[in-house]
Amino acid sequence: MTDEQRGYLQALSDVRSWHRWQISQSLGDVRTMEAHEMAIAWLDLVITTKKQHAAEDEADRQRARAANSQTGTPHS
């Protein structure tokens, strides 16, 4: 995972934590709690997708490195 990807995931995680905190502060307001729970569910989906993309990108980089080492071309 690149530093940029790690930073993006950390930002999403921070926003998710903020929504969790907002739920704890909502004092039983059902609409507020539901809105934050929906936001958390969406963030969970985005985070999972981004992690999958990062893993796929890393696999592609490793394949490229392996192919480059076999052909003798420089690594990118």
C-alpha positions as CSV (number, residue, x, y, z in Angstrom):
1,M,0.0,0.0,0.0
2,T,1.4,3.4,-0.9
3,D,1.7,6.3,1.6
4,E,-1.1,8.1,-0.3
5,Q,-3.4,5.1,0.0
6,R,-2.6,4.7,3.7
7,G,-3.3,8.4,4.2
8,Y,-6.6,8.2,2.4
9,L,-7.7,5.2,4.5
10,Q,-6.7,7.0,7.7
11,A,-8.8,10.0,6.7
12,L,-11.8,7.8,6.1
13,S,-11.2,6.0,9.4
14,D,-11.0,9.3,11.2
15,V,-14.3,10.4,9.7
16,R,-15.8,7.1,10.7
17,S,-14.6,7.6,14.3
18,W,-16.2,11.1,14.3
19,H,-19.6,9.6,13.3
20,R,-19.2,7.0,16.1
21,W,-18.6,9.8,18.5
22,Q,-21.6,11.7,17.2
23,I,-23.8,8.7,17.8
24,S,-22.6,8.6,21.4
25,Q,-23.5,12.3,21.7
26,S,-26.9,12.1,20.1
27,L,-28.8,11.6,23.4
28,G,-31.2,9.1,21.9
29,D,-32.2,11.2,18.9
30,V,-33.2,8.3,16.6
31,R,-33.0,10.3,13.4
32,T,-29.5,11.6,14.2
33,M,-28.3,8.1,15.2
34,E,-29.7,6.6,12.0
35,A,-28.0,9.3,9.9
36,H,-24.6,8.6,11.5
37,E,-25.1,4.8,11.3
38,M,-25.8,5.2,7.5
39,A,-22.7,7.3,7.1
40,I,-20.7,4.7,9.0
41,A,-22.1,1.9,6.8
42,W,-21.2,3.8,3.7
43,L,-17.7,4.5,5.0
44,D,-17.2,0.9,5.8
45,L,-18.0,0.1,2.2
46,V,-15.7,2.7,0.9
47,I,-12.9,1.6,3.2
48,T,-13.3,-2.0,2.2
49,T,-13.3,-1.1,-1.5
50,K,-10.2,1.1,-1.1
51,K,-8.3,-1.7,0.7
52,Q,-9.2,-4.1,-2.0
53,H,-8.0,-1.7,-4.7
54,A,-4.8,-1.1,-2.8
55,A,-4.2,-4.9,-2.5
56,E,-4.8,-5.3,-6.3
57,D,-2.4,-2.4,-7.0
58,E,0.3,-3.9,-4.9
59,A,-0.2,-7.3,-6.6
60,D,0.1,-5.5,-10.0
61,R,3.3,-3.8,-8.8
62,Q,4.8,-7.1,-7.6
63,R,3.9,-8.8,-10.9
64,A,5.5,-5.9,-12.8
65,R,8.7,-6.2,-10.7
66,A,8.8,-9.9,-11.3
67,A,8.4,-9.5,-15.0
68,N,11.0,-6.7,-15.1
69,S,13.5,-8.8,-13.1
70,Q,13.1,-11.6,-15.7
71,T,13.6,-9.3,-18.7
72,G,16.3,-7.1,-17.1
73,T,14.4,-3.9,-17.4
74,P,14.6,-1.3,-14.6
75,H,12.0,-1.4,-11.7
76,S,9.4,1.3,-11.6
